[in-house]
Amino acid sequence: MVFDSGASLCERLERIIGEVKRRSRGQEVQVLAVSKGQSVDAMRQAVACGQKAFGESYVQEALLKQEQLSGFPLEWHYIGPLQSNKTGVIARHFDWVHGVDRASIANRLSAARLDSGLSPVQTCLQVNLSGEASKSGVPPQALEQLAAQVSVLPGLRLRGLMTLPERTDDPDMLHGRFSELRQLRDALNLKGYGMDTLSMGMSSDFSVAVSEGSTIVRIGTAIFGERDKK
């Protein structure tokens, strides 16, 4: 969805939510407002429009925002790359982590979450479906082994899968990638994993993702406009 600078933030959110409902065929889908690089004032506007869940990728920026927005009952999702030296602070300050792609990171997150005394962090495994070296994610052939390792960690609750497909204007390719992720989740669920989440779809392709079963769409530009570059 293209950013409409002539509409208010509430109007843009309303349109996105309407499109999600139209495509979802009754399935509940969460709109995650990707607020990395956006101002706290813009986030306050989104909160005033009813938005509760926000996605961040830069840890220090996120911590400052969490402090400034501490008076609101918000849900915080970490959607950026996971580095070993950041796992402790991420485990203590985020409700969801979307990008777990290796057991060593999962183990560190789990241990830090247990030390914090908080309930398990909701976790998605990132799958690299395109095979691009520039993208994080576990390859599909190694996914089941990672799921088995993560599912038993006491500080994490394995909720589902996440993917970032390659950039393309080909809707058939996007349908194929999102369908593949859904099939991978469903195959694992047949083995007892009980995952209920597919984190897939962004501003440019969320309509396709929702039609293929996404349960969380990560929308930044279509809500806020272009972000400040880091």
C-alpha positions in Angstrom: 0.0 0.0 0.0 1.4 3.4 -1.0 1.8 6.0 1.7 -0.9 8.7 1.4 0.5 11.9 2.6 -2.9 13.6 2.2 -4.5 11.4 4.8 -4.2 11.6 8.6 -2.4 8.8 10.4 -5.7 7.5 11.7 -7.1 7.4 8.2 -4.1 5.5 7.0 -4.3 3.0 9.8 -8.1 2.6 9.2 -7.5 1.8 5.5 -4.8 -0.8 6.3 -7.0 -2.5 8.9 -9.9 -2.5 6.4 -7.7 -4.1 3.7 -6.5 -6.7 6.2 -10.0 -7.6 7.2 -11.1 -7.8 3.6 -8.3 -10.2 2.7 -8.2 -12.3 5.9 -11.5 -14.1 5.4 -12.4 -13.9 9.1 -9.0 -14.9 10.5 -7.6 -12.6 13.2 -4.6 -10.6 11.9 -2.5 -8.2 14.0 -1.2 -5.0 12.4 2.2 -4.3 13.9 3.2 -0.7 13.4 6.9 -0.7 12.5 8.1 2.4 14.3 11.9 2.1 13.9 13.3 5.5 12.8 10.0 7.2 13.6 9.5 9.9 16.2 7.8 9.4 19.6 5.3 12.0 18.6 4.2 10.0 15.5 3.9 6.9 17.8 1.7 8.9 20.2 -0.5 9.7 17.3 -0.8 6.0 16.4 -1.6 5.2 20.0 -4.3 7.8 20.0 -5.7 6.0 16.9 -5.9 2.8 18.9 -2.6 1.2 17.9 -1.0 -0.9 20.7 1.7 -3.1 19.0 5.0 -1.6 17.8 8.0 -3.1 16.0 11.5 -1.9 16.6 14.9 -2.9 15.2 17.4 -0.6 17.0 17.8 -1.5 20.6 18.9 1.8 22.1 16.3 3.8 20.2 13.6 1.4 21.3 14.6 1.7 25.0 14.3 5.4 24.8 10.8 5.2 23.2 9.7 2.6 25.8 10.7 5.0 28.6 8.9 7.9 27.0 5.8 5.8 26.3 5.8 3.9 29.6 2.4 5.3 30.5 0.7 3.4 27.7 -0.1 -0.4 27.8 1.9 -1.2 24.6 3.2 -4.5 23.2 6.8 -4.3 21.9 8.1 -6.5 19.1 11.8 -6.8 18.3 12.0 -7.3 14.5 15.7 -6.6 13.8 18.8 -8.7 13.4 19.7 -10.5 16.6 23.3 -10.1 17.9 24.7 -12.1 20.8 25.7 -9.0 22.8 22.1 -7.6 22.6 20.2 -10.7 23.6 20.0 -9.8 27.3 18.5 -6.4 26.9 16.1 -7.6 24.2 14.9 -10.5 26.4 14.2 -8.0 29.2 12.4 -5.3 27.2 10.4 -7.0 24.4 7.3 -9.1 24.4 8.0 -10.7 21.1 11.1 -11.5 19.1 10.6 -12.3 15.4 14.0 -13.2 14.1 15.4 -16.2 15.9 17.5 -18.1 13.4 20.0 -20.1 15.4 20.1 -22.1 18.6 22.9 -20.1 20.2 20.8 -16.9 20.1 17.7 -18.7 21.4 19.6 -20.2 24.3 20.9 -16.7 25.3 17.4 -15.1 25.0 15.9 -17.9 27.1 18.5 -17.6 29.9 18.2 -13.8 30.0 14.4 -14.0 30.1 14.5 -16.5 32.9 16.8 -14.3 34.9 14.4 -11.3 34.4 11.6 -13.2 36.1 9.2 -12.3 33.2 7.0 -14.8 31.5 8.4 -16.4 28.3 9.0 -14.2 25.4 6.8 -14.9 22.3 9.1 -16.1 19.6 9.1 -16.6 15.8 11.8 -18.4 13.9 13.0 -16.5 10.8 13.2 -18.6 7.7 15.3 -17.6 4.6 13.1 -18.9 1.8 14.9 -17.0 -1.0 18.4 -18.3 -0.1 19.8 -14.7 -0.3 23.1 -14.4 1.5 22.2 -10.9 2.6 19.2 -12.1 4.6 19.1 -13.7 8.0 17.1 -16.8 8.6 17.4 -20.5 8.9 17.2 -22.5 5.6 14.0 -24.6 5.3 15.9 -27.9 5.5 17.2 -26.9 8.9 14.0 -25.5 10.3 12.7 -28.6 12.1 15.9 -29.0 14.0 15.8 -25.4 15.2 12.2 -25.7 16.1 12.9 -28.7 18.2 15.7 -26.9 20.1 13.7 -23.7 20.7 10.4 -25.4 21.7 11.9 -26.8 24.9 13.6 -23.6 26.1 11.8 -22.4 29.2 12.3 -18.7 28.6 10.7 -18.8 25.2 7.4 -19.7 23.8 7.6 -20.8 20.2 4.7 -19.1 18.4 5.4 -19.4 14.7 7.5 -18.4 11.7 8.7 -15.2 10.0 10.1 -14.5 6.6 11.3 -11.6 4.5 10.9 -12.6 0.8 13.1 -11.1 -1.9 12.1 -7.7 -3.3 9.8 -8.3 -6.3 6.8 -6.9 -8.1 5.7 -10.4 -9.1 2.6 -11.2 -7.1 2.9 -14.9 -8.1 6.3 -15.1 -6.6 5.1 -13.5 -3.4 2.1 -15.8 -3.2 4.6 -18.7 -3.6 6.9 -17.5 -0.8 4.1 -16.8 1.7 2.4 -20.1 0.9 5.7 -21.9 1.4 6.0 -20.4 4.9 2.5 -21.4 5.8 3.1 -25.0 4.6 6.3 -25.2 6.6 4.4 -24.1 9.7 1.6 -26.5 9.0 4.0 -29.4 8.5 5.6 -28.7 11.9 2.2 -28.5 13.5 1.4 -32.0 12.3 4.4 -33.0 14.4 2.9 -31.4 17.5 4.5 -27.9 17.6 1.1 -26.1 17.9 2.3 -22.8 16.3 -0.4 -20.2 15.5 1.6 -17.3 14.0 2.9 -16.3 10.6 4.7 -13.0 10.7 4.9 -12.0 7.0 3.9 -9.1 4.9 5.0 -5.4 4.9 3.6 -2.2 3.4 4.2 -3.2 -0.2 3.0 -6.8 0.0 0.8 -7.3 3.1 -2.4 -7.9 1.1 -0.8 -10.9 -0.6 0.6 -12.1 2.8 -2.8 -11.9 4.5 -4.4 -13.8 1.6 -1.9 -16.6 2.3 -2.6 -16.8 6.0 -0.4 -14.2 7.7 -1.4 -13.4 11.3 1.0 -10.5 11.9 1.7 -7.9 9.2 4.6 -5.5 9.8 3.6 -2.1 8.4 5.8 1.0 8.6 5.9 3.2 5.6 2.2 2.9 4.8 1.4 4.2 8.3 4.2 6.7 9.1 5.9 7.5 5.7 9.6 7.1 5.1 11.7 6.8 8.2 14.9 8.6 9.1 17.8 6.7 7.6 20.3 5.3 10.1 
